[in-house]
């Protein structure tokens, strides 16, 4: 039986990364394999994370404040709430774009070496 000289490198992903990945994969019209490819992980791993998320094994950080829209709210407060939510979503979107560019550059440098 041959000896293995090099060990396979395993990666440890944070719960926050797993939760964000699962949330992205739940978006309408998005396939698991597309998200997995963009995040440079195997689609089976993302499917496993989705299952663990459903079972409650992977949870988001509960210390973060979750914005909820109250039932009775006046129009000005509603607009302020939606503007805050819009800024938050734009920031997350920019972060994801930067992450995707980083991964693309990393893959390109790996191919050129």
C-alpha positions, -999 to 999 in steps of 0.1 A, spaced: 0 0 0 15 34 -10 23 60 16 9 94 13 35 121 15 14 152 12 -17 156 33 -48 172 19 -54 207 32 -87 211 49 -104 245 53 -124 256 83 -152 280 75 -168 303 101 -205 300 110 -210 335 96 -196 324 62 -218 292 62 -249 312 71 -243 338 44 -236 310 18 -269 293 28 -288 325 26 -274 333 -8 -284 298 -20 -320 304 -9 -324 334 -32 -350 330 -59 -336 317 -92 -302 308 -78 -287 273 -81 -266 257 -54 -238 249 -79 -236 286 -90 -232 298 -54 -207 271 -46 -187 279 -77 -186 316 -68 -175 308 -32 -150 282 -44 -165 254 -24 -179 220 -35 -217 220 -41 -221 190 -19 -206 210 10 -231 238 5 -259 213 3 -248 198 36 -246 233 52 -282 239 39 -293 207 57 -275 216 89 -290 251 87 -325 236 85 -318 213 114 -305 242 135 -269 230 137 -256 261 120 -270 294 134 -263 330 127 -247 351 154 -275 360 177 -258 391 191 -264 410 159 -294 432 159 -321 421 135 -343 449 121 -380 441 122 -407 463 108 -433 471 135 -469 466 126 -481 501 133 -456 527 119 -460 560 103 -448 568 68 -417 588 78 -404 560 101 -411 535 74 -391 555 49 -362 558 74 -363 521 81 -362 513 43 -334 537 37 -313 520 65 -321 486 51 -311 498 16 -277 511 28 -272 478 46 -280 457 15 -258 479 -7 -229 474 17 -234 436 17 -236 436 -21 -204 456 -25 -187 432 0 -198 402 -21 -186 418 -53 -152 424 -37 -151 388 -25 -159 376 -60 -132 397 -76 -107 384 -50 -115 348 -58 -113 355 -95 -78 371 -91 -68 342 -68 -79 316 -94 -62 335 -122 -29 337 -103 -31 300 -95 -35 292 -132 -6 314 -143 19 300 -118 
